[in-house]
Amino acid sequence: MTRRPGQDSSPQTREARLKAALRANLARRKAQGRARAQEAQDDMGQGASPQGVSAPQDAPGNED
């Protein structure tokens, strides 16, 4: 590995970068989880089955 001028490779800098990357990753994963939960909740409110597969419109019991 070659060093570039002006690049600080001290352990503290590396740890700070890793900590920031982990924090950003965690925030992104939490946002994805919230979005998926909201999407699942929206789907449940529209009459979809718990597996996410809706019943056919001409199925017995779907008389409006």
CHARMM internal coordinates of N, CA and C (Angstrom, degrees):
IC EDIT
DIST 1 N 1 CA 1.4497
DIST 1 CA 1 C 1.5218
ANGL 1 N 1 CA 1 C 108.46
DIST 1 C 2 N 1.2935
ANGL 1 CA 1 C 2 N 115.97
DIHE 1 N 1 CA 1 C 2 N 128.16
DIST 2 N 2 CA 1.4526
ANGL 1 C 2 N 2 CA 120.27
DIHE 1 CA 1 C 2 N 2 CA 179.57
DIST 2 CA 2 C 1.5153
ANGL 2 N 2 CA 2 C 109.27
DIHE 1 C 2 N 2 CA 2 C -97.53
DIST 2 C 3 N 1.3047
ANGL 2 CA 2 C 3 N 114.55
DIHE 2 N 2 CA 2 C 3 N 144.77
DIST 3 N 3 CA 1.4670
ANGL 2 C 3 N 3 CA 120.08
DIHE 2 CA 2 C 3 N 3 CA 179.97
DIST 3 CA 3 C 1.5132
ANGL 3 N 3 CA 3 C 109.61
DIHE 2 C 3 N 3 CA 3 C -91.62
DIST 3 C 4 N 1.2937
ANGL 3 CA 3 C 4 N 115.17
DIHE 3 N 3 CA 3 C 4 N 140.69
DIST 4 N 4 CA 1.4552
ANGL 3 C 4 N 4 CA 120.95
DIHE 3 CA 3 C 4 N 4 CA 176.86
DIST 4 CA 4 C 1.5241
ANGL 4 N 4 CA 4 C 108.31
DIHE 3 C 4 N 4 CA 4 C -98.08
DIST 4 C 5 N 1.3021
ANGL 4 CA 4 C 5 N 116.34
DIHE 4 N 4 CA 4 C 5 N 148.11
DIST 5 N 5 CA 1.4699
ANGL 4 C 5 N 5 CA 118.34
DIHE 4 CA 4 C 5 N 5 CA 177.91
DIST 5 CA 5 C 1.5292
ANGL 5 N 5 CA 5 C 110.61
DIHE 4 C 5 N 5 CA 5 C -62.60
DIST 5 C 6 N 1.3097
ANGL 5 CA 5 C 6 N 116.17
DIHE 5 N 5 CA 5 C 6 N 136.89
DIST 6 N 6 CA 1.4526
ANGL 5 C 6 N 6 CA 121.04
DIHE 5 CA 5 C 6 N 6 CA 178.42
DIST 6 CA 6 C 1.5122
ANGL 6 N 6 CA 6 C 114.18
DIHE 5 C 6 N 6 CA 6 C 84.34
DIST 6 C 7 N 1.3276
ANGL 6 CA 6 C 7 N 117.43
DIHE 6 N 6 CA 6 C 7 N -1.81
DIST 7 N 7 CA 1.4604
ANGL 6 C 7 N 7 CA 120.50
DIHE 6 CA 6 C 7 N 7 CA -179.77
DIST 7 CA 7 C 1.5214
ANGL 7 N 7 CA 7 C 108.22
DIHE 6 C 7 N 7 CA 7 C -91.83
DIST 7 C 8 N 1.3179
ANGL 7 CA 7 C 8 N 116.07
DIHE 7 N 7 CA 7 C 8 N 121.65
DIST 8 N 8 CA 1.4580
ANGL 7 C 8 N 8 CA 121.64
DIHE 7 CA 7 C 8 N 8 CA 179.54
DIST 8 CA 8 C 1.5165
ANGL 8 N 8 CA 8 C 108.39
DIHE 7 C 8 N 8 CA 8 C -93.18
DIST 8 C 9 N 1.3193
ANGL 8 CA 8 C 9 N 117.08
DIHE 8 N 8 CA 8 C 9 N 119.20
DIST 9 N 9 CA 1.4578
ANGL 8 C 9 N 9 CA 120.37
DIHE 8 CA 8 C 9 N 9 CA -177.41
DIST 9 CA 9 C 1.5251
ANGL 9 N 9 CA 9 C 111.56
DIHE 8 C 9 N 9 CA 9 C -108.90
DIST 9 C 10 N 1.3221
ANGL 9 CA 9 C 10 N 117.12
DIHE 9 N 9 CA 9 C 10 N 27.66
DIST 10 N 10 CA 1.4538
ANGL 9 C 10 N 10 CA 119.27
DIHE 9 CA 9 C 10 N 10 CA 179.66
DIST 10 CA 10 C 1.5237
ANGL 10 N 10 CA 10 C 110.04
DIHE 9 C 10 N 10 CA 10 C -68.52
DIST 10 C 11 N 1.3189
ANGL 10 CA 10 C 11 N 117.20
DIHE 10 N 10 CA 10 C 11 N 151.30
DIST 11 N 11 CA 1.4687
ANGL 10 C 11 N 11 CA 120.61
DIHE 10 CA 10 C 11 N 11 CA -179.27
DIST 11 CA 11 C 1.5258
ANGL 11 N 11 CA 11 C 113.29
DIHE 10 C 11 N 11 CA 11 C -58.51
DIST 11 C 12 N 1.3229
ANGL 11 CA 11 C 12 N 117.71
DIHE 11 N 11 CA 11 C 12 N -34.21
DIST 12 N 12 CA 1.4633
ANGL 11 C 12 N 12 CA 120.35
DIHE 11 CA 11 C 12 N 12 CA -179.85
DIST 12 CA 12 C 1.5222
ANGL 12 N 12 CA 12 C 111.15
DIHE 11 C 12 N 12 CA 12 C -64.86
DIST 12 C 13 N 1.3093
ANGL 12 CA 12 C 13 N 116.71
DIHE 12 N 12 CA 12 C 13 N -40.37
DIST 13 N 13 CA 1.4563
ANGL 12 C 13 N 13 CA 120.59
DIHE 12 CA 12 C 13 N 13 CA 179.35
DIST 13 CA 13 C 1.5238
ANGL 13 N 13 CA 13 C 110.20
DIHE 12 C 13 N 13 CA 13 C -65.82
DIST 13 C 14 N 1.3273
ANGL 13 CA 13 C 14 N 116.20
DIHE 13 N 13 CA 13 C 14 N -42.46
DIST 14 N 14 CA 1.4637
ANGL 13 C 14 N 14 CA 120.52
DIHE 13 CA 13 C 14 N 14 CA 179.06
DIST 14 CA 14 C 1.5280
ANGL 14 N 14 CA 14 C 109.91
DIHE 13 C 14 N 14 CA 14 C -63.61
DIST 14 C 15 N 1.3171
ANGL 14 CA 14 C 15 N 116.83
DIHE 14 N 14 CA 14 C 15 N -44.37
DIST 15 N 15 CA 1.4647
ANGL 14 C 15 N 15 CA 120.39
DIHE 14 CA 14 C 15 N 15 CA 179.20
DIST 15 CA 15 C 1.5246
ANGL 15 N 15 CA 15 C 111.12
DIHE 14 C 15 N 15 CA 15 C -62.54
DIST 15 C 16 N 1.3121
ANGL 15 CA 15 C 16 N 116.99
DIHE 15 N 15 CA 15 C 16 N -39.26
DIST 16 N 16 CA 1.4613
ANGL 15 C 16 N 16 CA 120.65
DIHE 15 CA 15 C 16 N 16 CA 179.22
DIST 16 CA 16 C 1.5300
ANGL 16 N 16 CA 16 C 110.31
DIHE 15 C 16 N 16 CA 16 C -64.90
DIST 16 C 17 N 1.3429
ANGL 16 CA 16 C 17 N 116.73
DIHE 16 N 16 CA 16 C 17 N -42.19
DIST 17 N 17 CA 1.4623
ANGL 16 C 17 N 17 CA 120.07
DIHE 16 CA 16 C 17 N 17 CA 178.37
DIST 17 CA 17 C 1.5253
ANGL 17 N 17 CA 17 C 110.93
DIHE 16 C 17 N 17 CA 17 C -64.36
DIST 17 C 18 N 1.3349
ANGL 17 CA 17 C 18 N 116.85
DIHE 17 N 17 CA 17 C 18 N -43.21
DIST 18 N 18 CA 1.4599
ANGL 17 C 18 N 18 CA 120.33
DIHE 17 CA 17 C 18 N 18 CA 179.17
DIST 18 CA 18 C 1.5226
ANGL 18 N 18 CA 18 C 111.22
DIHE 17 C 18 N 18 CA 18 C -64.34
DIST 18 C 19 N 1.3127
ANGL 18 CA 18 C 19 N 116.75
DIHE 18 N 18 CA 18 C 19 N -41.44
DIST 19 N 19 CA 1.4611
ANGL 18 C 19 N 19 CA 120.79
DIHE 18 CA 18 C 19 N 19 CA 179.28
DIST 19 CA 19 C 1.5263
ANGL 19 N 19 CA 19 C 110.66
DIHE 18 C 19 N 19 CA 19 C -62.68
DIST 19 C 20 N 1.3193
ANGL 19 CA 19 C 20 N 116.43
DIHE 19 N 19 CA 19 C 20 N -42.77
DIST 20 N 20 CA 1.4649
ANGL 19 C 20 N 20 CA 120.38
DIHE 19 CA 19 C 20 N 20 CA 178.95
DIST 20 CA 20 C 1.5308
ANGL 20 N 20 CA 20 C 110.73
DIHE 19 C 20 N 20 CA 20 C -65.82
DIST 20 C 21 N 1.3265
ANGL 20 CA 20 C 21 N 116.91
DIHE 20 N 20 CA 20 C 21 N -39.81
DIST 21 N 21 CA 1.4662
ANGL 20 C 21 N 21 CA 120.31
DIHE 20 CA 20 C 21 N 21 CA 179.62
DIST 21 CA 21 C 1.5259
ANGL 21 N 21 CA 21 C 110.52
DIHE 20 C 21 N 21 CA 21 C -65.95
DIST 21 C 22 N 1.3199
ANGL 21 CA 21 C 22 N 117.13
DIHE 21 N 21 CA 21 C 22 N -42.02
DIST 22 N 22 CA 1.4605
ANGL 21 C 22 N 22 CA 120.82
DIHE 21 CA 21 C 22 N 22 CA 178.44
DIST 22 CA 22 C 1.5212
ANGL 22 N 22 CA 22 C 110.87
DIHE 21 C 22 N 22 CA 22 C -64.01
DIST 22 C 23 N 1.3169
ANGL 22 CA 22 C 23 N 116.81
DIHE 22 N 22 CA 22 C 23 N -41.26
DIST 23 N 23 CA 1.4673
ANGL 22 C 23 N 23 CA 120.70
DIHE 22 CA 22 C 23 N 23 CA 179.08
DIST 23 CA 23 C 1.5268
ANGL 23 N 23 CA 23 C 110.73
DIHE 22 C 23 N 23 CA 23 C -63.62
DIST 23 C 24 N 1.3279
ANGL 23 CA 23 C 24 N 116.45
DIHE 23 N 23 CA 23 C 24 N -42.32
DIST 24 N 24 CA 1.4651
ANGL 23 C 24 N 24 CA 120.67
DIHE 23 CA 23 C 24 N 24 CA 179.04
DIST 24 CA 24 C 1.5279
ANGL 24 N 24 CA 24 C 110.61
DIHE 23 C 24 N 24 CA 24 C -65.85
DIST 24 C 25 N 1.3271
ANGL 24 CA 24 C 25 N 116.86
DIHE 24 N 24 CA 24 C 25 N -40.02
DIST 25 N 25 CA 1.4572
ANGL 24 C 25 N 25 CA 121.03
DIHE 24 CA 24 C 25 N 25 CA 179.00
DIST 25 CA 25 C 1.5247
ANGL 25 N 25 CA 25 C 110.64
DIHE 24 C 25 N 25 CA 25 C -64.22
DIST 25 C 26 N 1.3184
ANGL 25 CA 25 C 26 N 116.79
DIHE 25 N 25 CA 25 C 26 N -43.51
DIST 26 N 26 CA 1.4570
ANGL 25 C 26 N 26 CA 120.84
DIHE 25 CA 25 C 26 N 26 CA 179.19
DIST 26 CA 26 C 1.5316
ANGL 26 N 26 CA 26 C 110.56
DIHE 25 C 26 N 26 CA 26 C -62.51
DIST 26 C 27 N 1.3149
ANGL 26 CA 26 C 27 N 117.05
DIHE 26 N 26 CA 26 C 27 N -43.58
DIST 27 N 27 CA 1.4631
ANGL 26 C 27 N 27 CA 120.77
DIHE 26 CA 26 C 27 N 27 CA 179.01
DIST 27 CA 27 C 1.5271
ANGL 27 N 27 CA 27 C 110.54
DIHE 26 C 27 N 27 CA 27 C -62.49
DIST 27 C 28 N 1.3275
ANGL 27 CA 27 C 28 N 116.65
DIHE 27 N 27 CA 27 C 28 N -41.34
DIST 28 N 28 CA 1.4620
ANGL 27 C 28 N 28 CA 120.45
DIHE 27 CA 27 C 28 N 28 CA 179.14
DIST 28 CA 28 C 1.5253
ANGL 28 N 28 CA 28 C 111.15
DIHE 27 C 28 N 28 CA 28 C -64.96
DIST 28 C 29 N 1.3315
ANGL 28 CA 28 C 29 N 117.70
DIHE 28 N 28 CA 28 C 29 N -42.42
DIST 29 N 29 CA 1.4598
ANGL 28 C 29 N 29 CA 120.98
DIHE 28 CA 28 C 29 N 29 CA 179.50
DIST 29 CA 29 C 1.5268
ANGL 29 N 29 CA 29 C 111.50
DIHE 28 C 29 N 29 CA 29 C -66.59
DIST 29 C 30 N 1.3277
ANGL 29 CA 29 C 30 N 117.46
DIHE 29 N 29 CA 29 C 30 N -38.11
DIST 30 N 30 CA 1.4616
ANGL 29 C 30 N 30 CA 120.42
DIHE 29 CA 29 C 30 N 30 CA 176.59
DIST 30 CA 30 C 1.5249
ANGL 30 N 30 CA 30 C 110.75
DIHE 29 C 30 N 30 CA 30 C -64.08
DIST 30 C 31 N 1.3129
ANGL 30 CA 30 C 31 N 116.84
DIHE 30 N 30 CA 30 C 31 N -42.51
DIST 31 N 31 CA 1.4644
ANGL 30 C 31 N 31 CA 120.67
DIHE 30 CA 30 C 31 N 31 CA 178.94
DIST 31 CA 31 C 1.5261
ANGL 31 N 31 CA 31 C 110.57
DIHE 30 C 31 N 31 CA 31 C -63.27
DIST 31 C 32 N 1.3360
ANGL 31 CA 31 C 32 N 116.98
DIHE 31 N 31 CA 31 C 32 N -40.67
DIST 32 N 32 CA 1.4588
ANGL 31 C 32 N 32 CA 120.16
DIHE 31 CA 31 C 32 N 32 CA 177.75
DIST 32 CA 32 C 1.5223
ANGL 32 N 32 CA 32 C 110.70
DIHE 31 C 32 N 32 CA 32 C -63.13
DIST 32 C 33 N 1.3271
ANGL 32 CA 32 C 33 N 116.74
DIHE 32 N 32 CA 32 C 33 N -42.57
DIST 33 N 33 CA 1.4588
ANGL 32 C 33 N 33 CA 120.70
DIHE 32 CA 32 C 33 N 33 CA 179.31
DIST 33 CA 33 C 1.5131
ANGL 33 N 33 CA 33 C 111.97
DIHE 32 C 33 N 33 CA 33 C -63.45
DIST 33 C 34 N 1.3369
ANGL 33 CA 33 C 34 N 116.46
DIHE 33 N 33 CA 33 C 34 N -41.85
DIST 34 N 34 CA 1.4680
ANGL 33 C 34 N 34 CA 119.91
DIHE 33 CA 33 C 34 N 34 CA 178.16
DIST 34 CA 34 C 1.5235
ANGL 34 N 34 CA 34 C 110.60
DIHE 33 C 34 N 34 CA 34 C -64.41
DIST 34 C 35 N 1.3373
ANGL 34 CA 34 C 35 N 116.73
DIHE 34 N 34 CA 34 C 35 N -41.03
DIST 35 N 35 CA 1.4651
ANGL 34 C 35 N 35 CA 120.37
DIHE 34 CA 34 C 35 N 35 CA -179.98
DIST 35 CA 35 C 1.5228
ANGL 35 N 35 CA 35 C 110.64
DIHE 34 C 35 N 35 CA 35 C -65.14
DIST 35 C 36 N 1.3329
ANGL 35 CA 35 C 36 N 117.20
DIHE 35 N 35 CA 35 C 36 N -41.52
DIST 36 N 36 CA 1.4638
ANGL 35 C 36 N 36 CA 120.23
DIHE 35 CA 35 C 36 N 36 CA 178.79
DIST 36 CA 36 C 1.5209
ANGL 36 N 36 CA 36 C 111.08
DIHE 35 C 36 N 36 CA 36 C -66.13
DIST 36 C 37 N 1.3190
ANGL 36 CA 36 C 37 N 117.07
DIHE 36 N 36 CA 36 C 37 N -40.21
DIST 37 N 37 CA 1.4650
ANGL 36 C 37 N 37 CA 120.46
DIHE 36 CA 36 C 37 N 37 CA 179.03
DIST 37 CA 37 C 1.5282
ANGL 37 N 37 CA 37 C 110.20
DIHE 36 C 37 N 37 CA 37 C -65.18
DIST 37 C 38 N 1.3244
ANGL 37 CA 37 C 38 N 117.29
DIHE 37 N 37 CA 37 C 38 N -41.74
DIST 38 N 38 CA 1.4582
ANGL 37 C 38 N 38 CA 121.18
DIHE 37 CA 37 C 38 N 38 CA 178.46
DIST 38 CA 38 C 1.5169
ANGL 38 N 38 CA 38 C 110.37
DIHE 37 C 38 N 38 CA 38 C -64.46
DIST 38 C 39 N 1.3403
ANGL 38 CA 38 C 39 N 117.10
DIHE 38 N 38 CA 38 C 39 N -41.58
DIST 39 N 39 CA 1.4550
ANGL 38 C 39 N 39 CA 121.14
DIHE 38 CA 38 C 39 N 39 CA 179.73
DIST 39 CA 39 C 1.5317
ANGL 39 N 39 CA 39 C 110.15
DIHE 38 C 39 N 39 CA 39 C -64.20
DIST 39 C 40 N 1.3158
ANGL 39 CA 39 C 40 N 117.02
DIHE 39 N 39 CA 39 C 40 N -41.66
DIST 40 N 40 CA 1.4653
ANGL 39 C 40 N 40 CA 120.55
DIHE 39 CA 39 C 40 N 40 CA 178.80
DIST 40 CA 40 C 1.5208
ANGL 40 N 40 CA 40 C 110.43
DIHE 39 C 40 N 40 CA 40 C -65.46
DIST 40 C 41 N 1.3244
ANGL 40 CA 40 C 41 N 116.76
DIHE 40 N 40 CA 40 C 41 N -39.09
DIST 41 N 41 CA 1.4533
ANGL 40 C 41 N 41 CA 120.75
DIHE 40 CA 40 C 41 N 41 CA 178.83
DIST 41 CA 41 C 1.5307
ANGL 41 N 41 CA 41 C 110.17
DIHE 40 C 41 N 41 CA 41 C -66.60
DIST 41 C 42 N 1.3219
ANGL 41 CA 41 C 42 N 117.47
DIHE 41 N 41 CA 41 C 42 N -40.48
DIST 42 N 42 CA 1.4621
ANGL 41 C 42 N 42 CA 121.16
DIHE 41 CA 41 C 42 N 42 CA 177.39
DIST 42 CA 42 C 1.5243
ANGL 42 N 42 CA 42 C 110.43
DIHE 41 C 42 N 42 CA 42 C -63.85
DIST 42 C 43 N 1.3273
ANGL 42 CA 42 C 43 N 116.93
DIHE 42 N 42 CA 42 C 43 N -41.32
DIST 43 N 43 CA 1.4604
ANGL 42 C 43 N 43 CA 120.77
DIHE 42 CA 42 C 43 N 43 CA 178.65
DIST 43 CA 43 C 1.5163
ANGL 43 N 43 CA 43 C 111.10
DIHE 42 C 43 N 43 CA 43 C -63.69
DIST 43 C 44 N 1.3090
ANGL 43 CA 43 C 44 N 117.96
DIHE 43 N 43 CA 43 C 44 N -39.31
DIST 44 N 44 CA 1.4601
ANGL 43 C 44 N 44 CA 121.52
DIHE 43 CA 43 C 44 N 44 CA 179.77
DIST 44 CA 44 C 1.5278
ANGL 44 N 44 CA 44 C 110.13
DIHE 43 C 44 N 44 CA 44 C -65.88
DIST 44 C 45 N 1.2996
ANGL 44 CA 44 C 45 N 117.39
DIHE 44 N 44 CA 44 C 45 N -34.88
DIST 45 N 45 CA 1.4507
ANGL 44 C 45 N 45 CA 121.38
DIHE 44 CA 44 C 45 N 45 CA 179.39
DIST 45 CA 45 C 1.5194
ANGL 45 N 45 CA 45 C 113.19
DIHE 44 C 45 N 45 CA 45 C -71.40
DIST 45 C 46 N 1.3194
ANGL 45 CA 45 C 46 N 117.89
DIHE 45 N 45 CA 45 C 46 N -18.53
DIST 46 N 46 CA 1.4534
ANGL 45 C 46 N 46 CA 121.70
DIHE 45 CA 45 C 46 N 46 CA -178.98
DIST 46 CA 46 C 1.5187
ANGL 46 N 46 CA 46 C 112.02
DIHE 45 C 46 N 46 CA 46 C -94.90
DIST 46 C 47 N 1.3293
ANGL 46 CA 46 C 47 N 118.62
DIHE 46 N 46 CA 46 C 47 N 9.26
DIST 47 N 47 CA 1.4495
ANGL 46 C 47 N 47 CA 121.62
DIHE 46 CA 46 C 47 N 47 CA 175.15
DIST 47 CA 47 C 1.5068
ANGL 47 N 47 CA 47 C 114.64
DIHE 46 C 47 N 47 CA 47 C 91.39
DIST 47 C 48 N 1.3115
ANGL 47 CA 47 C 48 N 118.66
DIHE 47 N 47 CA 47 C 48 N 13.21
DIST 48 N 48 CA 1.4554
ANGL 47 C 48 N 48 CA 120.68
DIHE 47 CA 47 C 48 N 48 CA 178.15
DIST 48 CA 48 C 1.5191
ANGL 48 N 48 CA 48 C 109.55
DIHE 47 C 48 N 48 CA 48 C -76.75
DIST 48 C 49 N 1.3033
ANGL 48 CA 48 C 49 N 116.65
DIHE 48 N 48 CA 48 C 49 N 153.54
DIST 49 N 49 CA 1.4543
ANGL 48 C 49 N 49 CA 120.58
DIHE 48 CA 48 C 49 N 49 CA 177.47
DIST 49 CA 49 C 1.5246
ANGL 49 N 49 CA 49 C 109.18
DIHE 48 C 49 N 49 CA 49 C -73.72
DIST 49 C 50 N 1.3281
ANGL 49 CA 49 C 50 N 118.97
DIHE 49 N 49 CA 49 C 50 N 163.45
DIST 50 N 50 CA 1.4659
ANGL 49 C 50 N 50 CA 120.59
DIHE 49 CA 49 C 50 N 50 CA -177.88
DIST 50 CA 50 C 1.5256
ANGL 50 N 50 CA 50 C 113.42
DIHE 49 C 50 N 50 CA 50 C -59.64
DIST 50 C 51 N 1.3077
ANGL 50 CA 50 C 51 N 118.61
DIHE 50 N 50 CA 50 C 51 N -25.51
DIST 51 N 51 CA 1.4511
ANGL 50 C 51 N 51 CA 120.48
DIHE 50 CA 50 C 51 N 51 CA 179.12
DIST 51 CA 51 C 1.5211
ANGL 51 N 51 CA 51 C 111.40
DIHE 50 C 51 N 51 CA 51 C -81.70
DIST 51 C 52 N 1.3144
ANGL 51 CA 51 C 52 N 118.24
DIHE 51 N 51 CA 51 C 52 N -5.13
DIST 52 N 52 CA 1.4523
ANGL 51 C 52 N 52 CA 121.26
DIHE 51 CA 51 C 52 N 52 CA 178.93
DIST 52 CA 52 C 1.5135
ANGL 52 N 52 CA 52 C 112.54
DIHE 51 C 52 N 52 CA 52 C 89.11
DIST 52 C 53 N 1.3511
ANGL 52 CA 52 C 53 N 117.56
DIHE 52 N 52 CA 52 C 53 N 7.31
DIST 53 N 53 CA 1.4620
ANGL 52 C 53 N 53 CA 121.86
DIHE 52 CA 52 C 53 N 53 CA 178.80
DIST 53 CA 53 C 1.5093
ANGL 53 N 53 CA 53 C 107.36
DIHE 52 C 53 N 53 CA 53 C -108.61
DIST 53 C 54 N 1.3161
ANGL 53 CA 53 C 54 N 116.68
DIHE 53 N 53 CA 53 C 54 N 121.02
DIST 54 N 54 CA 1.4551
ANGL 53 C 54 N 54 CA 119.56
DIHE 53 CA 53 C 54 N 54 CA -178.21
DIST 54 CA 54 C 1.5226
ANGL 54 N 54 CA 54 C 110.09
DIHE 53 C 54 N 54 CA 54 C -83.59
DIST 54 C 55 N 1.3107
ANGL 54 CA 54 C 55 N 115.88
DIHE 54 N 54 CA 54 C 55 N 152.64
DIST 55 N 55 CA 1.4643
ANGL 54 C 55 N 55 CA 121.62
DIHE 54 CA 54 C 55 N 55 CA 179.33
DIST 55 CA 55 C 1.5133
ANGL 55 N 55 CA 55 C 109.47
DIHE 54 C 55 N 55 CA 55 C -73.86
DIST 55 C 56 N 1.3347
ANGL 55 CA 55 C 56 N 117.71
DIHE 55 N 55 CA 55 C 56 N 147.96
DIST 56 N 56 CA 1.4677
ANGL 55 C 56 N 56 CA 120.20
DIHE 55 CA 55 C 56 N 56 CA 177.03
DIST 56 CA 56 C 1.5197
ANGL 56 N 56 CA 56 C 110.45
DIHE 55 C 56 N 56 CA 56 C -61.83
DIST 56 C 57 N 1.3092
ANGL 56 CA 56 C 57 N 116.86
DIHE 56 N 56 CA 56 C 57 N 149.34
DIST 57 N 57 CA 1.4677
ANGL 56 C 57 N 57 CA 121.22
DIHE 56 CA 56 C 57 N 57 CA -176.51
DIST 57 CA 57 C 1.5023
ANGL 57 N 57 CA 57 C 112.79
DIHE 56 C 57 N 57 CA 57 C -68.21
DIST 57 C 58 N 1.3362
ANGL 57 CA 57 C 58 N 119.25
DIHE 57 N 57 CA 57 C 58 N -26.75
DIST 58 N 58 CA 1.4582
ANGL 57 C 58 N 58 CA 121.17
DIHE 57 CA 57 C 58 N 58 CA -178.82
DIST 58 CA 58 C 1.5329
ANGL 58 N 58 CA 58 C 111.83
DIHE 57 C 58 N 58 CA 58 C -97.61
DIST 58 C 59 N 1.3093
ANGL 58 CA 58 C 59 N 118.51
DIHE 58 N 58 CA 58 C 59 N 16.64
DIST 59 N 59 CA 1.4577
ANGL 58 C 59 N 59 CA 121.78
DIHE 58 CA 58 C 59 N 59 CA 179.49
DIST 59 CA 59 C 1.5215
ANGL 59 N 59 CA 59 C 109.64
DIHE 58 C 59 N 59 CA 59 C -73.53
DIST 59 C 60 N 1.3309
ANGL 59 CA 59 C 60 N 117.56
DIHE 59 N 59 CA 59 C 60 N 149.56
DIST 60 N 60 CA 1.4656
ANGL 59 C 60 N 60 CA 120.67
DIHE 59 CA 59 C 60 N 60 CA 178.31
DIST 60 CA 60 C 1.5276
ANGL 60 N 60 CA 60 C 110.21
DIHE 59 C 60 N 60 CA 60 C -58.96
DIST 60 C 61 N 1.3067
ANGL 60 CA 60 C 61 N 116.77
DIHE 60 N 60 CA 60 C 61 N 140.79
DIST 61 N 61 CA 1.4655
ANGL 60 C 61 N 61 CA 121.06
DIHE 60 CA 60 C 61 N 61 CA -179.25
DIST 61 CA 61 C 1.5054
ANGL 61 N 61 CA 61 C 113.18
DIHE 60 C 61 N 61 CA 61 C 92.33
DIST 61 C 62 N 1.3093
ANGL 61 CA 61 C 62 N 118.29
DIHE 61 N 61 CA 61 C 62 N -1.93
DIST 62 N 62 CA 1.4653
ANGL 61 C 62 N 62 CA 121.69
DIHE 61 CA 61 C 62 N 62 CA 179.75
DIST 62 CA 62 C 1.5222
ANGL 62 N 62 CA 62 C 111.24
DIHE 61 C 62 N 62 CA 62 C -102.71
DIST 62 C 63 N 1.3208
ANGL 62 CA 62 C 63 N 117.47
DIHE 62 N 62 CA 62 C 63 N 25.97
DIST 63 N 63 CA 1.4515
ANGL 62 C 63 N 63 CA 119.56
DIHE 62 CA 62 C 63 N 63 CA 177.97
DIST 63 CA 63 C 1.5077
ANGL 63 N 63 CA 63 C 109.72
DIHE 62 C 63 N 63 CA 63 C -74.25
DIST 63 C 64 N 1.3074
ANGL 63 CA 63 C 64 N 116.79
DIHE 63 N 63 CA 63 C 64 N 128.27
DIST 64 N 64 CA 1.4667
ANGL 63 C 64 N 64 CA 120.21
DIHE 63 CA 63 C 64 N 64 CA -179.71
DIST 64 CA 64 C 1.4873
ANGL 64 N 64 CA 64 C 111.59
DIHE 63 C 64 N 64 CA 64 C -97.43
END
COOR INIT
IC SEED 1 N 1 CA 1 C
IC BUILD
